Amino acid sequence: MADVNQGSVLPSETSPPALDGLNATDSNGTDAVNATVAKFVATPEGTALAYGSLVFMALLPIFFGALRSVSCGKSKNSSDMPETITGRDAARFPIIASCTLFGLYLFFKIFSQEYINLLLSMYFFVLGILALSHTMSPFMNRIFPANIPIKQYQLLFTQGSGETKEEMVNYEFDTKDMICLVISTVVGVWYILKKHWIANNLFGLAFALNGVELLHLNNISTGCILLGGLFVYDVFWVFGTNVMVTVAKSFEAPIKLVFPQDLLEKGLGASQFAMLGLGDIVIPGIFIALLLRFDVSLKKNTRTYFHTSFLAYIFGLGLTIWVMHTFKHAQPALLYLVPACIGFPLVVALLKGELTEMFSYEEVSAEDIAAKEGTTQVEKKDK
């Protein structure tokens, strides 16, 4: 989202504000663009380290989020159930994103930026704690000492009574989850007080991984509609108006990955950042995760489409960085990521003669599965 001058900021103008790295400020609250005006010139080593680290960090939530998306639908916790995106949702998403972006633009023009960002900080503080705790949970399950007793807890909210009672929230957790929550809270307090780039990245990685894991496209066509729509959204708001850049300079939230270009000179106190919006990760990531689940459905013990799309993402992101440095101008990353992530797997499917099978693949939402199970149980009772 941030404008790019002298290659000091990696463009992150690629997705809806809810997912994207709209903030273009460093840990001290100084605009990255103003830092450029101060004529900061990154060394080739610092630039390579920053961009290489961003690419590596972007790949982590896509890879592990896609793997976790295969089995997350089996969980009984409502918080772990995937949210299915249909074709209708995908078609409306760019419109909703545009309205949200323009709404933020008007808010920052009318109201005080300080108070708006204070509310956003508290909102993402709570979300970040929950996201990071959920991300850490599988790792904690592996390292938790076996001799420590584990207590089970359940948070249950229902609506109605009797036969009309409906579960709104059904969250089961244990001692290990409580420890994850405490650790995540410490990181959250660190972020609120210091706005340190490492704390920002921990929350950002957690948001991205949870997005890739829990947002499921129901079929390939829906994925093409979503990515195609956001492709147009991205190009329009980046090249057609100044709305994206204005919001980017004003928005403060851990919804971007950042890495200092002056880390070698200043260490952890560095302040000149390259950045990548989470939308550049999550939007292609949920499509890559869908292709992994398609690979699993083929039952051929291969991950051809997942590996192809994963490599396509690396190619598209690398191309974005190269074009940005060549033309010295901000680039909407989805301009390069969308054709790569869609085109490469489709070519492979065409060559393998599996194109029809790919577009016939359909995922059933968790709600539909639950409804079907409920209908089956009622039929058994009637018999």
C-alpha positions as CSV (number, residue, x, y, z in Angstrom):
1,M,0.0,0.0,0.0
2,A,2.8,2.3,0.8
3,D,4.3,4.3,-2.1
4,V,7.8,3.2,-3.0
5,N,10.7,5.6,-3.5
6,Q,14.2,4.4,-3.9
7,G,13.0,0.9,-3.2
8,S,12.7,1.6,0.5
9,V,9.3,0.0,1.0
10,L,8.0,-3.2,-0.5
11,P,4.5,-2.5,-1.9
12,S,1.7,-4.1,0.0
13,E,-1.2,-2.6,-2.0
14,T,-2.8,-5.9,-2.8
15,S,-5.8,-6.7,-0.7
16,P,-8.7,-5.6,1.4
17,P,-7.9,-3.5,4.4
18,A,-9.0,-6.3,6.8
19,L,-6.2,-8.4,5.5
20,D,-3.7,-6.0,4.1
21,G,-0.7,-4.2,5.5
22,L,-2.1,-0.7,5.2
23,N,0.3,0.8,7.7
24,A,3.3,2.5,6.2
25,T,4.9,3.5,9.5
26,D,8.0,2.3,11.3
27,S,8.1,1.3,15.0
28,N,8.6,4.9,16.1
29,G,5.5,6.0,14.2
30,T,7.5,7.8,11.5
31,D,6.2,7.5,8.0
32,A,8.3,5.3,5.8
33,V,7.8,7.8,3.0
34,N,9.2,10.5,5.2
35,A,12.2,8.3,5.9
36,T,12.7,8.1,2.2
37,V,12.6,11.9,2.0
38,A,15.4,11.9,4.6
39,K,17.4,10.2,1.8
40,F,18.1,7.0,3.6
41,V,19.9,4.7,1.2
42,A,19.9,1.0,2.1
43,T,23.0,-1.0,1.4
44,P,22.8,-3.8,-1.2
45,E,23.3,-6.3,1.7
46,G,20.6,-4.7,3.8
47,T,18.1,-4.6,0.9
48,A,18.8,-8.3,0.0
49,L,18.4,-9.3,3.7
50,A,15.2,-7.4,4.1
51,Y,13.5,-8.7,0.9
52,G,14.8,-12.2,1.4
53,S,13.4,-12.3,4.9
54,L,10.1,-11.0,3.8
55,V,9.8,-13.7,1.1
56,F,10.8,-16.3,3.6
57,M,8.3,-15.1,6.2
58,A,5.5,-14.9,3.5
59,L,6.1,-18.6,2.7
60,L,5.8,-19.8,6.3
61,P,2.1,-19.2,6.8
62,I,1.2,-20.3,3.3
63,F,3.1,-23.7,3.7
64,F,2.0,-24.5,7.3
65,G,-1.5,-22.9,6.9
66,A,-2.2,-25.0,3.9
67,L,-1.1,-28.2,5.7
68,R,-3.3,-27.4,8.7
69,S,-6.2,-26.6,6.4
70,V,-6.4,-30.2,5.4
71,S,-7.4,-31.4,8.9
72,C,-8.9,-28.3,10.6
73,G,-12.4,-29.2,9.5
74,K,-12.3,-32.3,11.8
75,S,-12.1,-30.1,15.0
76,K,-15.2,-29.9,17.2
77,N,-14.3,-26.4,18.4
78,S,-16.4,-23.7,16.7
79,S,-13.3,-21.5,16.7
80,D,-11.4,-24.1,14.7
81,M,-14.0,-24.7,12.1
82,P,-13.2,-23.3,8.6
83,E,-15.2,-20.6,7.0
84,T,-16.2,-21.5,3.5
85,I,-16.1,-18.9,0.7
86,T,-18.7,-19.5,-2.0
87,G,-18.8,-18.0,-5.5
88,R,-21.3,-15.4,-4.4
89,D,-19.0,-14.4,-1.5
90,A,-16.1,-14.2,-3.8
91,A,-17.9,-11.9,-6.3
92,R,-19.0,-9.5,-3.5
93,F,-15.6,-9.5,-1.8
94,P,-13.9,-6.8,-3.9
95,I,-16.9,-4.5,-3.7
96,I,-17.0,-4.9,0.1
97,A,-13.2,-4.4,0.3
98,S,-13.5,-1.2,-1.8
99,C,-16.2,0.2,0.4
100,T,-14.2,-0.6,3.5
101,L,-11.1,1.0,2.1
102,F,-12.9,4.2,1.0
103,G,-14.7,4.3,4.4
104,L,-11.3,4.2,6.2
105,Y,-10.1,7.0,3.8
106,L,-13.1,9.2,4.8
107,F,-12.6,8.4,8.5
108,F,-9.0,9.4,8.5
109,K,-9.9,12.6,6.6
110,I,-12.7,13.6,9.0
111,F,-11.7,12.2,12.4
112,S,-8.5,12.3,14.5
113,Q,-6.0,9.7,13.3
114,E,-4.7,9.3,16.9
115,Y,-8.1,8.1,18.3
116,I,-8.9,5.9,15.3
117,N,-5.6,4.1,15.6
118,L,-6.0,3.7,19.3
119,L,-9.3,1.9,18.8
120,L,-7.7,-0.2,16.0
121,S,-4.7,-1.1,18.2
122,M,-7.0,-2.4,21.0
123,Y,-9.1,-4.4,18.4
124,F,-6.1,-6.0,16.9
125,F,-4.5,-6.6,20.3
126,V,-7.4,-8.9,21.2
127,L,-7.5,-10.6,17.8
128,G,-3.7,-11.0,17.8
129,I,-3.7,-12.7,21.2
130,L,-6.3,-15.2,20.0
131,A,-4.6,-15.8,16.6
132,L,-1.2,-16.3,18.1
133,S,-2.6,-18.6,20.8
134,H,-4.3,-20.7,18.1
135,T,-1.1,-20.8,16.0
136,M,1.1,-21.9,19.0
137,S,-1.3,-24.7,20.1
138,P,0.0,-27.6,18.0
139,F,3.6,-26.8,18.9
140,M,2.6,-26.6,22.6
141,N,1.0,-30.0,22.4
142,R,4.3,-31.5,21.3
143,I,6.6,-30.0,24.0
144,F,4.2,-29.9,27.0
145,P,5.6,-32.2,29.8
146,A,3.7,-35.4,30.1
147,N,4.0,-35.4,34.0
148,I,1.9,-32.1,34.3
149,P,-1.8,-32.8,34.8
150,I,-4.0,-31.3,32.0
151,K,-7.4,-29.9,33.0
152,Q,-10.2,-29.5,30.4
153,Y,-12.3,-26.4,30.1
154,Q,-15.2,-25.4,27.9
155,L,-16.7,-22.0,27.0
156,L,-20.2,-22.5,25.7
157,F,-22.7,-19.8,24.7
158,T,-26.2,-20.9,23.5
159,Q,-29.2,-19.1,22.2
160,G,-32.8,-20.1,22.9
161,S,-34.0,-23.0,25.0
162,G,-35.3,-26.5,24.6
163,E,-35.5,-27.8,21.0
164,T,-34.8,-24.4,19.6
165,K,-31.5,-24.1,21.6
166,E,-28.6,-23.2,19.2
167,E,-24.9,-23.1,20.0
168,M,-23.3,-19.8,19.3
169,V,-19.9,-20.5,20.7
170,N,-18.5,-23.9,21.8
171,Y,-14.8,-23.5,22.6
172,E,-13.0,-26.4,24.3
173,F,-9.5,-25.7,25.7
174,D,-7.1,-27.1,28.3
175,T,-4.1,-26.2,30.4
176,K,-1.8,-26.1,27.3
177,D,-4.1,-23.6,25.6
178,M,-4.1,-21.4,28.7
179,I,-0.3,-21.3,28.6
180,C,-0.4,-20.3,24.9
181,L,-2.9,-17.5,25.9
182,V,-0.6,-16.2,28.6
183,I,2.4,-16.1,26.2
184,S,0.3,-14.5,23.5
185,T,-0.8,-11.8,26.0
186,V,2.8,-11.0,26.8
187,V,3.5,-10.5,23.1
188,G,0.4,-8.3,22.8
189,V,1.4,-6.1,25.7
190,W,4.9,-5.8,24.1
191,Y,3.3,-4.7,20.8
192,I,0.9,-2.2,22.4
193,L,3.7,-0.5,24.5
194,K,6.6,-0.6,22.1
195,K,5.2,-1.3,18.6
196,H,8.3,-3.3,18.0
197,W,8.7,-4.9,14.6
198,I,9.3,-8.4,16.0
199,A,6.0,-8.3,17.9
200,N,4.3,-6.9,14.8
201,N,5.6,-9.8,12.8
202,L,4.6,-12.4,15.4
203,F,1.0,-11.1,15.2
204,G,1.2,-10.7,11.4
205,L,2.4,-14.3,10.9
206,A,-0.4,-15.6,13.2
207,F,-3.1,-13.7,11.3
208,A,-1.8,-14.9,8.0
209,L,-1.5,-18.6,9.1
210,N,-5.0,-18.5,10.6
211,G,-6.4,-17.0,7.4
212,V,-4.9,-19.6,5.1
213,E,-5.9,-22.4,7.5
214,L,-9.5,-21.3,8.3
215,L,-10.7,-19.6,5.1
216,H,-11.7,-22.3,2.6
217,L,-12.6,-21.8,-1.0
218,N,-15.3,-24.2,-2.0
219,N,-14.0,-24.9,-5.5
220,I,-11.4,-23.7,-8.1
221,S,-13.9,-21.5,-9.9
222,T,-14.6,-19.6,-6.7
223,G,-10.8,-19.1,-6.3
224,C,-10.5,-17.7,-9.8
225,I,-13.4,-15.3,-9.2
226,L,-11.9,-14.1,-5.9
227,L,-8.4,-13.7,-7.2
228,G,-9.6,-12.1,-10.4
229,G,-11.8,-9.6,-8.6
230,L,-9.1,-8.6,-6.2
231,F,-6.7,-8.3,-9.1
232,V,-8.9,-5.6,-10.6
233,Y,-9.4,-4.0,-7.1
234,D,-5.7,-3.9,-6.5
235,V,-4.8,-2.3,-9.8
236,F,-7.6,0.3,-9.6
237,W,-6.9,1.5,-6.1
238,V,-3.1,1.6,-6.5
239,F,-2.8,3.2,-10.0
240,G,-6.2,5.0,-10.3
241,T,-6.4,6.9,-7.0
242,N,-4.5,8.1,-4.0
243,V,-6.9,6.5,-1.5
244,M,-4.7,3.4,-1.0
245,V,-1.5,5.4,-0.2
246,T,-3.4,7.9,2.1
247,V,-4.8,5.0,4.2
248,A,-1.4,3.3,4.2
249,K,0.2,6.3,5.7
250,S,-2.5,6.6,8.4
251,F,-3.3,3.0,9.4
252,E,-1.6,1.4,12.4
253,A,-2.1,-2.3,12.9
254,P,-0.1,-5.5,12.8
255,I,-1.5,-6.6,9.5
256,K,1.8,-6.4,7.6
257,L,5.2,-8.1,7.8
258,V,8.1,-5.8,8.1
259,F,11.9,-6.2,8.1
260,P,14.5,-3.5,8.6
261,Q,16.8,-2.6,5.8
262,D,19.3,-1.1,8.3
263,L,19.4,-4.2,10.6
264,L,23.1,-4.7,9.9
265,E,23.9,-1.2,10.9
266,K,21.5,-0.6,13.9
267,G,20.6,-4.1,15.1
268,L,17.2,-4.7,16.6
269,G,16.7,-1.0,17.0
270,A,16.6,-0.5,13.2
271,S,13.8,1.8,11.9
272,Q,13.9,1.7,8.1
273,F,11.5,-1.0,7.0
274,A,10.6,-2.9,3.9
275,M,7.1,-4.3,4.2
276,L,4.6,-6.7,2.8
277,G,0.8,-6.6,3.4
278,L,-0.8,-9.7,4.7
279,G,-3.3,-9.7,1.8
280,D,-0.4,-10.5,-0.5
281,I,0.0,-13.7,1.6
282,V,-3.5,-14.7,2.6
283,I,-5.3,-14.2,-0.7
284,P,-3.0,-16.4,-2.8
285,G,-2.5,-18.6,0.2
286,I,-6.1,-19.8,0.5
287,F,-6.0,-20.7,-3.2
288,I,-2.8,-22.6,-2.7
289,A,-4.3,-24.4,0.3
290,L,-7.3,-25.4,-1.9
291,L,-5.0,-26.9,-4.4
292,L,-3.3,-28.9,-1.7
293,R,-6.7,-30.3,-0.6
294,F,-7.4,-31.1,-4.2
295,D,-4.2,-33.0,-4.3
296,V,-5.2,-35.0,-1.3
297,S,-8.6,-35.8,-2.8
298,L,-6.9,-37.3,-5.9
299,K,-5.4,-40.0,-3.5
300,K,-2.2,-40.3,-5.7
301,N,0.3,-39.6,-2.9
302,T,1.6,-36.6,-4.8
303,R,1.3,-32.9,-4.2
304,T,1.8,-31.7,-7.8
305,Y,-0.6,-28.8,-7.8
306,F,0.4,-27.6,-4.3
307,H,4.1,-27.6,-5.2
308,T,3.3,-25.9,-8.6
309,S,1.3,-23.1,-7.0
310,F,3.8,-22.7,-4.2
311,L,6.6,-22.2,-6.7
312,A,4.4,-19.9,-8.7
313,Y,3.9,-17.7,-5.6
314,I,7.6,-17.4,-5.1
315,F,8.0,-16.5,-8.8
316,G,5.3,-13.9,-8.6
317,L,6.6,-12.3,-5.5
318,G,10.1,-12.2,-6.8
319,L,8.8,-10.6,-10.1
320,T,7.0,-7.9,-8.0
321,I,10.3,-7.0,-6.2
322,W,12.2,-7.0,-9.5
323,V,9.7,-4.7,-11.3
324,M,9.5,-2.4,-8.3
325,H,13.3,-1.9,-8.3
326,T,13.5,-1.6,-12.1
327,F,10.9,1.1,-12.4
328,K,11.2,2.7,-9.0
329,H,7.5,2.7,-8.5
330,A,5.0,1.0,-6.2
331,Q,3.6,-2.2,-7.6
332,P,0.3,-4.0,-6.7
333,A,1.7,-7.5,-5.9
334,L,-1.5,-9.2,-7.0
335,L,-0.9,-7.9,-10.5
336,Y,1.9,-10.6,-10.7
337,L,0.8,-13.1,-8.1
338,V,-2.7,-13.8,-9.5
339,P,-1.6,-14.8,-13.0
340,A,1.2,-16.9,-11.6
341,C,-0.8,-18.7,-8.9
342,I,-3.7,-19.4,-11.3
343,G,-1.9,-19.9,-14.6
344,F,0.8,-22.3,-13.5
345,P,-1.5,-24.9,-11.9
346,L,-4.0,-24.7,-14.8
347,V,-1.2,-25.3,-17.4
348,V,-0.1,-28.4,-15.4
349,A,-3.7,-29.7,-15.1
350,L,-4.1,-29.2,-18.9
351,L,-0.9,-31.1,-19.6
352,K,-1.9,-33.9,-17.3
353,G,-5.5,-34.1,-18.6
354,E,-7.0,-33.3,-15.2
355,L,-8.5,-29.9,-16.0
356,T,-12.1,-31.1,-15.9
357,E,-11.4,-33.0,-12.7
358,M,-9.9,-29.9,-11.1
359,F,-12.9,-27.7,-11.9
360,S,-15.3,-30.5,-10.8
361,Y,-13.7,-30.6,-7.3
362,E,-16.1,-29.3,-4.7
363,E,-15.7,-28.9,-1.0
364,V,-18.7,-29.1,1.4
365,S,-18.9,-26.5,4.2
366,A,-18.8,-27.5,7.8
367,E,-22.4,-26.2,8.2
368,D,-23.6,-28.4,5.4
369,I,-21.9,-31.4,7.0
370,A,-23.5,-30.7,10.4
371,A,-26.9,-30.2,8.8
372,K,-26.6,-33.5,6.9
373,E,-25.6,-35.3,10.1
374,G,-28.5,-33.8,11.9
375,T,-30.9,-34.9,9.2
376,T,-29.5,-38.4,9.3
377,Q,-29.9,-38.6,13.1
378,V,-33.6,-37.4,12.8
379,E,-34.3,-40.1,10.1
380,K,-32.8,-42.8,12.4
381,K,-35.0,-41.7,15.3
382,D,-38.1,-41.7,13.0
383,K,-37.3,-45.3,12.0
